[in-house]
Amino acid sequence: MFREKLMHTIAKDYGDSLTEVRRWRYADIMNAVALYRMEDEIIGRAKP
């Protein structure tokens, strides 16, 4: 469930199709998550 929702978000943000994102390796998905976390910290929305 969480992973599927994450893939939808990545597909929307990166402009790829959902089918394409589903082919991503696990490491690529985790890199995208790390980028979201960094963006949150820079913007100041990160939770401690």
MARZATI-395691 format. One line per field, with one value per residue (C-alpha): residue number from 1; residue in three letters; x, y, z. Coordinates in Angstrom, 1 decimal, always signed. Layout:
# residues N
k	[NUM, ...]
r	[ala, ...]
east	[X, ...]
north	[Y, ...]
up	[Z, ...]
//
This chain:
# residues 48
k	[1, 2, 3, 4, 5, 6, 7, 8, 9, 10, 11, 12, 13, 14, 15, 16, 17, 18, 19, 20, 21, 22, 23, 24, 25, 26, 27, 28, 29, 30, 31, 32, 33, 34, 35, 36, 37, 38, 39, 40, 41, 42, 43, 44, 45, 46, 47, 48]
r	[met, phe, arg, glu, lys, leu, met, his, thr, ile, ala, lys, asp, tyr, gly, asp, ser, leu, thr, glu, val, arg, arg, trp, arg, tyr, ala, asp, ile, met, asn, ala, val, ala, leu, tyr, arg, met, glu, asp, glu, ile, ile, gly, arg, ala, lys, pro]
east	[+0.0, +2.6, +5.0, +2.2, +1.3, +5.0, +5.2, +2.3, +3.9, +7.3, +5.6, +3.8, +6.9, +9.3, +6.9, +7.3, +4.5, +3.5, +4.5, +8.0, +8.3, +7.2, +10.3, +12.7, +15.0, +14.4, +17.5, +16.1, +12.9, +14.9, +17.0, +13.7, +12.6, +15.9, +15.4, +12.0, +13.4, +16.2, +13.6, +11.6, +14.6, +15.6, +12.0, +11.8, +8.8, +10.7, +9.6, +12.2]
north	[+0.0, +2.5, +1.5, +1.8, +5.3, +6.3, +5.1, +7.2, +10.3, +9.5, +9.1, +12.4, +14.3, +12.8, +12.8, +9.1, +6.7, +4.5, +1.4, +2.9, +3.6, +0.1, -1.1, +1.0, -0.9, -0.6, +1.6, +4.1, +4.3, +4.8, +7.6, +9.4, +9.1, +10.6, +13.5, +14.1, +14.2, +16.6, +18.9, +18.9, +19.8, +22.6, +24.0, +23.5, +21.1, +18.1, +16.6, +16.0]
up	[+0.0, +1.1, -1.8, -4.3, -3.1, -3.2, -6.8, -7.7, -6.2, -7.9, -11.2, -10.9, -9.7, -12.3, -15.2, -15.8, -16.3, -13.4, -15.4, -15.9, -12.1, -11.3, -13.2, -11.0, -8.8, -5.0, -4.7, -7.1, -5.1, -1.9, -3.6, -4.5, -0.8, +0.3, -2.1, -0.6, +2.9, +1.9, +0.2, +3.4, +5.5, +3.2, +3.2, +6.9, +7.0, +8.3, +11.5, +14.1]
//
